[in-house]
């Protein structure tokens, strides 16, 4: 189970500073989020790697650069390959269009 923000960052990628501050400003909420993280990201019917690829496609479709970078960093930590990311980006392209795909590709080239 994810116990600290450092564990979370290793698992999913960059964690926003605002979440890091929650451990001090609202420790109960902080612990609930860490517990939810464990529930969402751990292997289940879908592997953690598959979930990460879904997250990359969603972040790319939303054109959320912070989320794309965080998810790709986490993907790299999980051993997700550049080819796997490329396939996730193609799904985003089909559903969200060329601007979303290009946004994801630029970050993929930077991180992967």
Steps between C-alpha positions, in 0.01 A plus 500: 500500500619852420611654830668826399503756222845371402355150454216648297740697281704186424181317413309751288737782410516861609270593786374862507638717780149577621452131580833484680387785727181311591698279737543812713183696429249211492663173607170308504423589138861426409471147643166440326651599166796268554259217580298576185824505302575149622152384402516656151858435385582155638469197275150358478300386198724749316874522559656819634669545161168478315345751740794733441451479123131583547601799713741618231227479235255689722752771596597537133136524393445771760818678381612530862877541468567463872303173511662368181848564644411346836340193343788443258754533781303241696476279191876509459535397867271202432699385199243608242667514159497783250314270257226443760470876558479555124203263478326682786562831320342357185186421697497859625543620142203297380274637773639850563672603176836610369562788748470259794726246328768759421490624859558145623772429242701808599499390864568137405814607314609703803445229761514158334 
